[in-house]
Amino acid sequence: MVDEDEPDDALTPLADAVEQAVPPPYRAQAVRRGPETWAVAASRIAIASVPGLTGDEVELTSTREGKVLRVDGHTTLGSARALERIGQAEGTEYVVRAKRLDGDLWEVDATTL
């Protein structure tokens, strides 16, 4: 999120520094430390195309008892094959969390349980 009162050219040096230090895709966050001083951090992220999902945040959990899909915090009866494939790469029990970036493009994070 960019402060609407901040001129675009004020953020250009931050964006340039991140681009030089971290190859895309990444998530960056900047915090103002003073009138003209900023701190910025960036970390690599994994992205995936996940068509057909609604909402902005998704969590898919797979255990021996079965799979649970939550969209924006609500359990749903749908499926997300793309997220299942990502989770299965981690093992048989996993959780995949995803945040919508734009359209069918999602930031994903998979963890073995």
Buried (B, 14 or more C-beta within 10 A) or exposed (E): EEEEEEEEEEBEEBBEBBEEEBEEEBBBEBEEEEEEEBEBEBEEBEEBEBEEBEBEBBBBBBEEEEBEBBBEEEEBEEEBEBBBEBBEEBEEBBBBBBBBBEEEEBBBEBEEE
